[in-house]
Amino acid sequence: MAPEKAAPKRTTRLNPGATSNQNQAPSTTTTNAQLQAMIDQGVNGALAARDANRTGDDSHTSGTGVRRTER
């Protein structure tokens, strides 16, 4: 009696969405300059928010908490 052949293995596609889909919106490309501009905007916004929240005396305290008295 001859051994039975194994059924061929089923394979899955690595990227099933690679087929052209008519309902999918076209993708847009972003240049490095555009990416850098978006990063700069975020950094500038974060720096502005930080500067607005500073106490102005460079003491790096939030103004809350117990004050220490000098001896």
mmCIF file of the N, C-alpha and C atoms, coordinates in Angstrom:
data_MODEL
# 
_entry.id   MODEL 
# 
loop_
_atom_site.group_PDB 
_atom_site.id 
_atom_site.type_symbol 
_atom_site.label_atom_id 
_atom_site.label_alt_id 
_atom_site.label_comp_id 
_atom_site.label_asym_id 
_atom_site.label_entity_id 
_atom_site.label_seq_id 
_atom_site.pdbx_PDB_ins_code 
_atom_site.Cartn_x 
_atom_site.Cartn_y 
_atom_site.Cartn_z 
_atom_site.occupancy 
_atom_site.B_iso_or_equiv 
_atom_site.pdbx_formal_charge 
_atom_site.auth_seq_id 
_atom_site.auth_comp_id 
_atom_site.auth_asym_id 
_atom_site.auth_atom_id 
_atom_site.pdbx_PDB_model_num 
ATOM 1   N N  . MET A 1 1  ? 0.846   -1.174 0.000  1.00 0.00 ? 1  MET A N  1 
ATOM 2   C CA . MET A 1 1  ? 0.000   0.000  0.000  1.00 0.00 ? 1  MET A CA 1 
ATOM 3   C C  . MET A 1 1  ? 0.896   1.244  0.000  1.00 0.00 ? 1  MET A C  1 
ATOM 4   N N  . ALA A 1 2  ? 0.654   2.179  -0.905 1.00 0.00 ? 2  ALA A N  1 
ATOM 5   C CA . ALA A 1 2  ? 1.470   3.392  -1.035 1.00 0.00 ? 2  ALA A CA 1 
ATOM 6   C C  . ALA A 1 2  ? 0.989   4.448  -0.048 1.00 0.00 ? 2  ALA A C  1 
ATOM 7   N N  . PRO A 1 3  ? 1.936   5.226  0.538  1.00 0.00 ? 3  PRO A N  1 
ATOM 8   C CA . PRO A 1 3  ? 1.514   6.283  1.475  1.00 0.00 ? 3  PRO A CA 1 
ATOM 9   C C  . PRO A 1 3  ? 0.721   7.368  0.748  1.00 0.00 ? 3  PRO A C  1 
ATOM 10  N N  . GLU A 1 4  ? -0.261  7.919  1.449  1.00 0.00 ? 4  GLU A N  1 
ATOM 11  C CA . GLU A 1 4  ? -1.091  8.965  0.843  1.00 0.00 ? 4  GLU A CA 1 
ATOM 12  C C  . GLU A 1 4  ? -0.301  10.259 0.749  1.00 0.00 ? 4  GLU A C  1 
ATOM 13  N N  . LYS A 1 5  ? -0.529  10.990 -0.327 1.00 0.00 ? 5  LYS A N  1 
ATOM 14  C CA . LYS A 1 5  ? 0.125   12.288 -0.479 1.00 0.00 ? 5  LYS A CA 1 
ATOM 15  C C  . LYS A 1 5  ? -0.576  13.298 0.408  1.00 0.00 ? 5  LYS A C  1 
ATOM 16  N N  . ALA A 1 6  ? 0.212   14.166 1.011  1.00 0.00 ? 6  ALA A N  1 
ATOM 17  C CA . ALA A 1 6  ? -0.363  15.219 1.851  1.00 0.00 ? 6  ALA A CA 1 
ATOM 18  C C  . ALA A 1 6  ? -0.994  16.277 0.956  1.00 0.00 ? 6  ALA A C  1 
ATOM 19  N N  . ALA A 1 7  ? -2.065  16.841 1.439  1.00 0.00 ? 7  ALA A N  1 
ATOM 20  C CA . ALA A 1 7  ? -2.729  17.898 0.681  1.00 0.00 ? 7  ALA A CA 1 
ATOM 21  C C  . ALA A 1 7  ? -1.801  19.108 0.610  1.00 0.00 ? 7  ALA A C  1 
ATOM 22  N N  . PRO A 1 8  ? -1.824  19.845 -0.491 1.00 0.00 ? 8  PRO A N  1 
ATOM 23  C CA . PRO A 1 8  ? -0.954  21.024 -0.583 1.00 0.00 ? 8  PRO A CA 1 
ATOM 24  C C  . PRO A 1 8  ? -1.333  22.055 0.479  1.00 0.00 ? 8  PRO A C  1 
ATOM 25  N N  . LYS A 1 9  ? -0.313  22.709 1.017  1.00 0.00 ? 9  LYS A N  1 
ATOM 26  C CA . LYS A 1 9  ? -0.559  23.708 2.053  1.00 0.00 ? 9  LYS A CA 1 
ATOM 27  C C  . LYS A 1 9  ? -1.213  24.935 1.438  1.00 0.00 ? 9  LYS A C  1 
ATOM 28  N N  . ARG A 1 10 ? -2.143  25.498 2.182  1.00 0.00 ? 10 ARG A N  1 
ATOM 29  C CA . ARG A 1 10 ? -2.774  26.736 1.734  1.00 0.00 ? 10 ARG A CA 1 
ATOM 30  C C  . ARG A 1 10 ? -1.900  27.905 2.147  1.00 0.00 ? 10 ARG A C  1 
ATOM 31  N N  . THR A 1 11 ? -1.725  28.830 1.267  1.00 0.00 ? 11 THR A N  1 
ATOM 32  C CA . THR A 1 11 ? -0.923  30.009 1.595  1.00 0.00 ? 11 THR A CA 1 
ATOM 33  C C  . THR A 1 11 ? -1.824  31.227 1.634  1.00 0.00 ? 11 THR A C  1 
ATOM 34  N N  . THR A 1 12 ? -1.460  32.161 2.464  1.00 0.00 ? 12 THR A N  1 
ATOM 35  C CA . THR A 1 12 ? -2.213  33.413 2.529  1.00 0.00 ? 12 THR A CA 1 
ATOM 36  C C  . THR A 1 12 ? -1.364  34.505 1.912  1.00 0.00 ? 12 THR A C  1 
ATOM 37  N N  . ARG A 1 13 ? -2.018  35.473 1.363  1.00 0.00 ? 13 ARG A N  1 
ATOM 38  C CA . ARG A 1 13 ? -1.294  36.590 0.766  1.00 0.00 ? 13 ARG A CA 1 
ATOM 39  C C  . ARG A 1 13 ? -0.753  37.474 1.872  1.00 0.00 ? 13 ARG A C  1 
ATOM 40  N N  . LEU A 1 14 ? 0.458   37.961 1.684  1.00 0.00 ? 14 LEU A N  1 
ATOM 41  C CA . LEU A 1 14 ? 1.055   38.837 2.680  1.00 0.00 ? 14 LEU A CA 1 
ATOM 42  C C  . LEU A 1 14 ? 0.346   40.177 2.736  1.00 0.00 ? 14 LEU A C  1 
ATOM 43  N N  . ASN A 1 15 ? -0.130  40.641 1.614  1.00 0.00 ? 15 ASN A N  1 
ATOM 44  C CA . ASN A 1 15 ? -0.783  41.940 1.557  1.00 0.00 ? 15 ASN A CA 1 
ATOM 45  C C  . ASN A 1 15 ? -2.086  41.797 0.776  1.00 0.00 ? 15 ASN A C  1 
ATOM 46  N N  . PRO A 1 16 ? -3.156  41.343 1.432  1.00 0.00 ? 16 PRO A N  1 
ATOM 47  C CA . PRO A 1 16 ? -4.400  41.116 0.694  1.00 0.00 ? 16 PRO A CA 1 
ATOM 48  C C  . PRO A 1 16 ? -5.022  42.395 0.152  1.00 0.00 ? 16 PRO A C  1 
ATOM 49  N N  . GLY A 1 17 ? -4.654  43.547 0.675  1.00 0.00 ? 17 GLY A N  1 
ATOM 50  C CA . GLY A 1 17 ? -5.212  44.802 0.193  1.00 0.00 ? 17 GLY A CA 1 
ATOM 51  C C  . GLY A 1 17 ? -4.463  45.371 -0.994 1.00 0.00 ? 17 GLY A C  1 
ATOM 52  N N  . ALA A 1 18 ? -3.533  44.600 -1.547 1.00 0.00 ? 18 ALA A N  1 
ATOM 53  C CA . ALA A 1 18 ? -2.711  45.118 -2.629 1.00 0.00 ? 18 ALA A CA 1 
ATOM 54  C C  . ALA A 1 18 ? -3.458  45.178 -3.955 1.00 0.00 ? 18 ALA A C  1 
ATOM 55  N N  . THR A 1 19 ? -4.587  44.529 -4.034 1.00 0.00 ? 19 THR A N  1 
ATOM 56  C CA . THR A 1 19 ? -5.342  44.580 -5.275 1.00 0.00 ? 19 THR A CA 1 
ATOM 57  C C  . THR A 1 19 ? -5.966  45.960 -5.421 1.00 0.00 ? 19 THR A C  1 
ATOM 58  N N  . SER A 1 20 ? -6.189  46.351 -6.632 1.00 0.00 ? 20 SER A N  1 
ATOM 59  C CA . SER A 1 20 ? -6.753  47.685 -6.839 1.00 0.00 ? 20 SER A CA 1 
ATOM 60  C C  . SER A 1 20 ? -8.195  47.713 -6.351 1.00 0.00 ? 20 SER A C  1 
ATOM 61  N N  . ASN A 1 21 ? -8.476  48.661 -5.500 1.00 0.00 ? 21 ASN A N  1 
ATOM 62  C CA . ASN A 1 21 ? -9.802  48.812 -4.921 1.00 0.00 ? 21 ASN A CA 1 
ATOM 63  C C  . ASN A 1 21 ? -10.360 50.142 -5.418 1.00 0.00 ? 21 ASN A C  1 
ATOM 64  N N  . GLN A 1 22 ? -11.448 50.088 -6.115 1.00 0.00 ? 22 GLN A N  1 
ATOM 65  C CA . GLN A 1 22 ? -12.017 51.298 -6.696 1.00 0.00 ? 22 GLN A CA 1 
ATOM 66  C C  . GLN A 1 22 ? -12.583 52.232 -5.639 1.00 0.00 ? 22 GLN A C  1 
ATOM 67  N N  . ASN A 1 23 ? -12.917 51.719 -4.451 1.00 0.00 ? 23 ASN A N  1 
ATOM 68  C CA . ASN A 1 23 ? -13.506 52.540 -3.397 1.00 0.00 ? 23 ASN A CA 1 
ATOM 69  C C  . ASN A 1 23 ? -12.462 53.213 -2.514 1.00 0.00 ? 23 ASN A C  1 
ATOM 70  N N  . GLN A 1 24 ? -11.204 52.907 -2.744 1.00 0.00 ? 24 GLN A N  1 
ATOM 71  C CA . GLN A 1 24 ? -10.140 53.439 -1.896 1.00 0.00 ? 24 GLN A CA 1 
ATOM 72  C C  . GLN A 1 24 ? -9.675  54.786 -2.432 1.00 0.00 ? 24 GLN A C  1 
ATOM 73  N N  . ALA A 1 25 ? -9.497  55.742 -1.516 1.00 0.00 ? 25 ALA A N  1 
ATOM 74  C CA . ALA A 1 25 ? -9.022  57.062 -1.913 1.00 0.00 ? 25 ALA A CA 1 
ATOM 75  C C  . ALA A 1 25 ? -7.548  56.970 -2.291 1.00 0.00 ? 25 ALA A C  1 
ATOM 76  N N  . PRO A 1 26 ? -7.107  57.773 -3.230 1.00 0.00 ? 26 PRO A N  1 
ATOM 77  C CA . PRO A 1 26 ? -5.693  57.735 -3.611 1.00 0.00 ? 26 PRO A CA 1 
ATOM 78  C C  . PRO A 1 26 ? -4.813  58.240 -2.470 1.00 0.00 ? 26 PRO A C  1 
ATOM 79  N N  . SER A 1 27 ? -3.657  57.638 -2.336 1.00 0.00 ? 27 SER A N  1 
ATOM 80  C CA . SER A 1 27 ? -2.750  58.055 -1.268 1.00 0.00 ? 27 SER A CA 1 
ATOM 81  C C  . SER A 1 27 ? -1.984  59.296 -1.712 1.00 0.00 ? 27 SER A C  1 
ATOM 82  N N  . THR A 1 28 ? -1.568  60.075 -0.738 1.00 0.00 ? 28 THR A N  1 
ATOM 83  C CA . THR A 1 28 ? -0.790  61.272 -1.036 1.00 0.00 ? 28 THR A CA 1 
ATOM 84  C C  . THR A 1 28 ? 0.609   61.082 -0.483 1.00 0.00 ? 28 THR A C  1 
ATOM 85  N N  . THR A 1 29 ? 1.562   61.675 -1.145 1.00 0.00 ? 29 THR A N  1 
ATOM 86  C CA . THR A 1 29 ? 2.938   61.583 -0.670 1.00 0.00 ? 29 THR A CA 1 
ATOM 87  C C  . THR A 1 29 ? 3.295   62.868 0.053  1.00 0.00 ? 29 THR A C  1 
ATOM 88  N N  . THR A 1 30 ? 4.127   62.737 1.047  1.00 0.00 ? 30 THR A N  1 
ATOM 89  C CA . THR A 1 30 ? 4.573   63.884 1.825  1.00 0.00 ? 30 THR A CA 1 
ATOM 90  C C  . THR A 1 30 ? 6.080   63.990 1.671  1.00 0.00 ? 30 THR A C  1 
ATOM 91  N N  . THR A 1 31 ? 6.543   65.160 1.330  1.00 0.00 ? 31 THR A N  1 
ATOM 92  C CA . THR A 1 31 ? 7.979   65.354 1.157  1.00 0.00 ? 31 THR A CA 1 
ATOM 93  C C  . THR A 1 31 ? 8.650   65.543 2.505  1.00 0.00 ? 31 THR A C  1 
ATOM 94  N N  . ASN A 1 32 ? 9.951   65.390 2.519  1.00 0.00 ? 32 ASN A N  1 
ATOM 95  C CA . ASN A 1 32 ? 10.708  65.595 3.754  1.00 0.00 ? 32 ASN A CA 1 
ATOM 96  C C  . ASN A 1 32 ? 10.545  67.020 4.259  1.00 0.00 ? 32 ASN A C  1 
ATOM 97  N N  . ALA A 1 33 ? 10.482  67.986 3.352  1.00 0.00 ? 33 ALA A N  1 
ATOM 98  C CA . ALA A 1 33 ? 10.310  69.384 3.760  1.00 0.00 ? 33 ALA A CA 1 
ATOM 99  C C  . ALA A 1 33 ? 8.957   69.585 4.438  1.00 0.00 ? 33 ALA A C  1 
ATOM 100 N N  . GLN A 1 34 ? 7.920   68.931 3.925  1.00 0.00 ? 34 GLN A N  1 
ATOM 101 C CA . GLN A 1 34 ? 6.603   69.040 4.541  1.00 0.00 ? 34 GLN A CA 1 
ATOM 102 C C  . GLN A 1 34 ? 6.596   68.387 5.920  1.00 0.00 ? 34 GLN A C  1 
ATOM 103 N N  . LEU A 1 35 ? 7.253   67.243 6.043  1.00 0.00 ? 35 LEU A N  1 
ATOM 104 C CA . LEU A 1 35 ? 7.344   66.589 7.347  1.00 0.00 ? 35 LEU A CA 1 
ATOM 105 C C  . LEU A 1 35 ? 8.090   67.467 8.340  1.00 0.00 ? 35 LEU A C  1 
ATOM 106 N N  . GLN A 1 36 ? 9.196   68.062 7.900  1.00 0.00 ? 36 GLN A N  1 
ATOM 107 C CA . GLN A 1 36 ? 9.974   68.914 8.787  1.00 0.00 ? 36 GLN A CA 1 
ATOM 108 C C  . GLN A 1 36 ? 9.165   70.130 9.212  1.00 0.00 ? 36 GLN A C  1 
ATOM 109 N N  . ALA A 1 37 ? 8.363   70.691 8.305  1.00 0.00 ? 37 ALA A N  1 
ATOM 110 C CA . ALA A 1 37 ? 7.526   71.845 8.641  1.00 0.00 ? 37 ALA A CA 1 
ATOM 111 C C  . ALA A 1 37 ? 6.496   71.469 9.706  1.00 0.00 ? 37 ALA A C  1 
ATOM 112 N N  . MET A 1 38 ? 5.908   70.270 9.596  1.00 0.00 ? 38 MET A N  1 
ATOM 113 C CA . MET A 1 38 ? 4.932   69.830 10.600 1.00 0.00 ? 38 MET A CA 1 
ATOM 114 C C  . MET A 1 38 ? 5.605   69.606 11.953 1.00 0.00 ? 38 MET A C  1 
ATOM 115 N N  . ILE A 1 39 ? 6.800   69.039 11.938 1.00 0.00 ? 39 ILE A N  1 
ATOM 116 C CA . ILE A 1 39 ? 7.543   68.833 13.185 1.00 0.00 ? 39 ILE A CA 1 
ATOM 117 C C  . ILE A 1 39 ? 7.867   70.175 13.820 1.00 0.00 ? 39 ILE A C  1 
ATOM 118 N N  . ASP A 1 40 ? 8.336   71.122 13.003 1.00 0.00 ? 40 ASP A N  1 
ATOM 119 C CA . ASP A 1 40 ? 8.684   72.450 13.519 1.00 0.00 ? 40 ASP A CA 1 
ATOM 120 C C  . ASP A 1 40 ? 7.473   73.141 14.137 1.00 0.00 ? 40 ASP A C  1 
ATOM 121 N N  . GLN A 1 41 ? 6.314   72.999 13.515 1.00 0.00 ? 41 GLN A N  1 
ATOM 122 C CA . GLN A 1 41 ? 5.099   73.606 14.066 1.00 0.00 ? 41 GLN A CA 1 
ATOM 123 C C  . GLN A 1 41 ? 4.784   73.021 15.436 1.00 0.00 ? 41 GLN A C  1 
ATOM 124 N N  . GLY A 1 42 ? 4.912   71.712 15.567 1.00 0.00 ? 42 GLY A N  1 
ATOM 125 C CA . GLY A 1 42 ? 4.647   71.069 16.849 1.00 0.00 ? 42 GLY A CA 1 
ATOM 126 C C  . GLY A 1 42 ? 5.638   71.487 17.911 1.00 0.00 ? 42 GLY A C  1 
ATOM 127 N N  . VAL A 1 43 ? 6.911   71.587 17.539 1.00 0.00 ? 43 VAL A N  1 
ATOM 128 C CA . VAL A 1 43 ? 7.944   71.995 18.490 1.00 0.00 ? 43 VAL A CA 1 
ATOM 129 C C  . VAL A 1 43 ? 7.723   73.435 18.913 1.00 0.00 ? 43 VAL A C  1 
ATOM 130 N N  . ASN A 1 44 ? 7.439   74.299 17.952 1.00 0.00 ? 44 ASN A N  1 
ATOM 131 C CA . ASN A 1 44 ? 7.214   75.710 18.280 1.00 0.00 ? 44 ASN A CA 1 
ATOM 132 C C  . ASN A 1 44 ? 5.998   75.879 19.183 1.00 0.00 ? 44 ASN A C  1 
ATOM 133 N N  . GLY A 1 45 ? 4.952   75.106 18.940 1.00 0.00 ? 45 GLY A N  1 
ATOM 134 C CA . GLY A 1 45 ? 3.768   75.170 19.797 1.00 0.00 ? 45 GLY A CA 1 
ATOM 135 C C  . GLY A 1 45 ? 4.068   74.700 21.208 1.00 0.00 ? 45 GLY A C  1 
ATOM 136 N N  . ALA A 1 46 ? 4.856   73.631 21.322 1.00 0.00 ? 46 ALA A N  1 
ATOM 137 C CA . ALA A 1 46 ? 5.212   73.115 22.648 1.00 0.00 ? 46 ALA A CA 1 
ATOM 138 C C  . ALA A 1 46 ? 6.082   74.112 23.401 1.00 0.00 ? 46 ALA A C  1 
ATOM 139 N N  . LEU A 1 47 ? 7.021   74.745 22.703 1.00 0.00 ? 47 LEU A N  1 
ATOM 140 C CA . LEU A 1 47 ? 7.883   75.738 23.354 1.00 0.00 ? 47 LEU A CA 1 
ATOM 141 C C  . LEU A 1 47 ? 7.078   76.955 23.796 1.00 0.00 ? 47 LEU A C  1 
ATOM 142 N N  . ALA A 1 48 ? 6.120   77.377 22.986 1.00 0.00 ? 48 ALA A N  1 
ATOM 143 C CA . ALA A 1 48 ? 5.289   78.523 23.354 1.00 0.00 ? 48 ALA A CA 1 
ATOM 144 C C  . ALA A 1 48 ? 4.453   78.202 24.591 1.00 0.00 ? 48 ALA A C  1 
ATOM 145 N N  . ALA A 1 49 ? 3.912   76.992 24.649 1.00 0.00 ? 49 ALA A N  1 
ATOM 146 C CA . ALA A 1 49 ? 3.119   76.591 25.817 1.00 0.00 ? 49 ALA A CA 1 
ATOM 147 C C  . ALA A 1 49 ? 3.998   76.521 27.060 1.00 0.00 ? 49 ALA A C  1 
ATOM 148 N N  . ARG A 1 50 ? 5.205   76.018 26.894 1.00 0.00 ? 50 ARG A N  1 
ATOM 149 C CA . ARG A 1 50 ? 6.121   75.950 28.038 1.00 0.00 ? 50 ARG A CA 1 
ATOM 150 C C  . ARG A 1 50 ? 6.468   77.348 28.532 1.00 0.00 ? 50 ARG A C  1 
ATOM 151 N N  . ASP A 1 51 ? 6.766   78.245 27.604 1.00 0.00 ? 51 ASP A N  1 
ATOM 152 C CA . ASP A 1 51 ? 7.129   79.606 27.993 1.00 0.00 ? 51 ASP A CA 1 
ATOM 153 C C  . ASP A 1 51 ? 5.968   80.323 28.675 1.00 0.00 ? 51 ASP A C  1 
ATOM 154 N N  . ALA A 1 52 ? 4.746   80.037 28.251 1.00 0.00 ? 52 ALA A N  1 
ATOM 155 C CA . ALA A 1 52 ? 3.579   80.676 28.857 1.00 0.00 ? 52 ALA A CA 1 
ATOM 156 C C  . ALA A 1 52 ? 3.361   80.185 30.282 1.00 0.00 ? 52 ALA A C  1 
ATOM 157 N N  . ASN A 1 53 ? 3.807   78.974 30.583 1.00 0.00 ? 53 ASN A N  1 
ATOM 158 C CA . ASN A 1 53 ? 3.592   78.394 31.907 1.00 0.00 ? 53 ASN A CA 1 
ATOM 159 C C  . ASN A 1 53 ? 4.736   78.648 32.877 1.00 0.00 ? 53 ASN A C  1 
ATOM 160 N N  . ARG A 1 54 ? 5.805   79.246 32.423 1.00 0.00 ? 54 ARG A N  1 
ATOM 161 C CA . ARG A 1 54 ? 6.948   79.473 33.314 1.00 0.00 ? 54 ARG A CA 1 
ATOM 162 C C  . ARG A 1 54 ? 6.635   80.594 34.290 1.00 0.00 ? 54 ARG A C  1 
ATOM 163 N N  . THR A 1 55 ? 7.287   80.538 35.443 1.00 0.00 ? 55 THR A N  1 
ATOM 164 C CA . THR A 1 55 ? 7.033   81.539 36.474 1.00 0.00 ? 55 THR A CA 1 
ATOM 165 C C  . THR A 1 55 ? 7.765   82.837 36.187 1.00 0.00 ? 55 THR A C  1 
ATOM 166 N N  . GLY A 1 56 ? 8.777   82.789 35.356 1.00 0.00 ? 56 GLY A N  1 
ATOM 167 C CA . GLY A 1 56 ? 9.484   84.005 34.987 1.00 0.00 ? 56 GLY A CA 1 
ATOM 168 C C  . GLY A 1 56 ? 10.713  84.278 35.824 1.00 0.00 ? 56 GLY A C  1 
ATOM 169 N N  . ASP A 1 57 ? 10.900  83.572 36.927 1.00 0.00 ? 57 ASP A N  1 
ATOM 170 C CA . ASP A 1 57 ? 12.063  83.846 37.764 1.00 0.00 ? 57 ASP A CA 1 
ATOM 171 C C  . ASP A 1 57 ? 13.111  82.733 37.684 1.00 0.00 ? 57 ASP A C  1 
ATOM 172 N N  . ASP A 1 58 ? 12.927  81.813 36.754 1.00 0.00 ? 58 ASP A N  1 
ATOM 173 C CA . ASP A 1 58 ? 13.859  80.707 36.556 1.00 0.00 ? 58 ASP A CA 1 
ATOM 174 C C  . ASP A 1 58 ? 14.082  79.872 37.805 1.00 0.00 ? 58 ASP A C  1 
ATOM 175 N N  . SER A 1 59 ? 13.132  79.854 38.715 1.00 0.00 ? 59 SER A N  1 
ATOM 176 C CA . SER A 1 59 ? 13.292  79.057 39.923 1.00 0.00 ? 59 SER A CA 1 
ATOM 177 C C  . SER A 1 59 ? 12.850  77.612 39.704 1.00 0.00 ? 59 SER A C  1 
ATOM 178 N N  . HIS A 1 60 ? 12.190  77.347 38.586 1.00 0.00 ? 60 HIS A N  1 
ATOM 179 C CA . HIS A 1 60 ? 11.723  76.012 38.237 1.00 0.00 ? 60 HIS A CA 1 
ATOM 180 C C  . HIS A 1 60 ? 10.775  75.440 39.288 1.00 0.00 ? 60 HIS A C  1 
ATOM 181 N N  . THR A 1 61 ? 10.017  76.290 39.928 1.00 0.00 ? 61 THR A N  1 
ATOM 182 C CA . THR A 1 61 ? 9.013   75.824 40.874 1.00 0.00 ? 61 THR A CA 1 
ATOM 183 C C  . THR A 1 61 ? 7.648   76.103 40.301 1.00 0.00 ? 61 THR A C  1 
ATOM 184 N N  . SER A 1 62 ? 6.707   75.303 40.703 1.00 0.00 ? 62 SER A N  1 
ATOM 185 C CA . SER A 1 62 ? 5.351   75.471 40.198 1.00 0.00 ? 62 SER A CA 1 
ATOM 186 C C  . SER A 1 62 ? 4.552   76.459 41.033 1.00 0.00 ? 62 SER A C  1 
ATOM 187 N N  . GLY A 1 63 ? 5.100   76.889 42.168 1.00 0.00 ? 63 GLY A N  1 
ATOM 188 C CA . GLY A 1 63 ? 4.383   77.813 43.031 1.00 0.00 ? 63 GLY A CA 1 
ATOM 189 C C  . GLY A 1 63 ? 3.500   77.124 44.038 1.00 0.00 ? 63 GLY A C  1 
ATOM 190 N N  . THR A 1 64 ? 3.453   75.810 43.998 1.00 0.00 ? 64 THR A N  1 
ATOM 191 C CA . THR A 1 64 ? 2.653   75.079 44.971 1.00 0.00 ? 64 THR A CA 1 
ATOM 192 C C  . THR A 1 64 ? 3.591   74.351 45.913 1.00 0.00 ? 64 THR A C  1 
ATOM 193 N N  . GLY A 1 65 ? 3.144   74.071 47.087 1.00 0.00 ? 65 GLY A N  1 
ATOM 194 C CA . GLY A 1 65 ? 3.953   73.327 48.032 1.00 0.00 ? 65 GLY A CA 1 
ATOM 195 C C  . GLY A 1 65 ? 4.386   74.193 49.198 1.00 0.00 ? 65 GLY A C  1 
ATOM 196 N N  . VAL A 1 66 ? 5.148   73.591 50.077 1.00 0.00 ? 66 VAL A N  1 
ATOM 197 C CA . VAL A 1 66 ? 5.576   74.258 51.299 1.00 0.00 ? 66 VAL A CA 1 
ATOM 198 C C  . VAL A 1 66 ? 6.842   75.052 51.021 1.00 0.00 ? 66 VAL A C  1 
ATOM 199 N N  . ARG A 1 67 ? 6.868   76.280 51.514 1.00 0.00 ? 67 ARG A N  1 
ATOM 200 C CA . ARG A 1 67 ? 8.079   77.090 51.369 1.00 0.00 ? 67 ARG A CA 1 
ATOM 201 C C  . ARG A 1 67 ? 9.047   76.745 52.481 1.00 0.00 ? 67 ARG A C  1 
ATOM 202 N N  . ARG A 1 68 ? 10.296  76.732 52.131 1.00 0.00 ? 68 ARG A N  1 
ATOM 203 C CA . ARG A 1 68 ? 11.323  76.480 53.139 1.00 0.00 ? 68 ARG A CA 1 
ATOM 204 C C  . ARG A 1 68 ? 11.761  77.811 53.729 1.00 0.00 ? 68 ARG A C  1 
ATOM 205 N N  . THR A 1 69 ? 11.961  77.827 55.014 1.00 0.00 ? 69 THR A N  1 
ATOM 206 C CA . THR A 1 69 ? 12.447  79.047 55.665 1.00 0.00 ? 69 THR A CA 1 
ATOM 207 C C  . THR A 1 69 ? 13.928  78.894 55.936 1.00 0.00 ? 69 THR A C  1 
ATOM 208 N N  . GLU A 1 70 ? 14.650  79.968 55.744 1.00 0.00 ? 70 GLU A N  1 
ATOM 209 C CA . GLU A 1 70 ? 16.088  79.920 56.004 1.00 0.00 ? 70 GLU A CA 1 
ATOM 210 C C  . GLU A 1 70 ? 16.343  80.023 57.486 1.00 0.00 ? 70 GLU A C  1 
ATOM 211 N N  . ARG A 1 71 ? 17.373  79.375 57.968 1.00 0.00 ? 71 ARG A N  1 
ATOM 212 C CA . ARG A 1 71 ? 17.712  79.372 59.389 1.00 0.00 ? 71 ARG A CA 1 
ATOM 213 C C  . ARG A 1 71 ? 18.789  80.363 59.675 1.00 0.00 ? 71 ARG A C  1 
# 
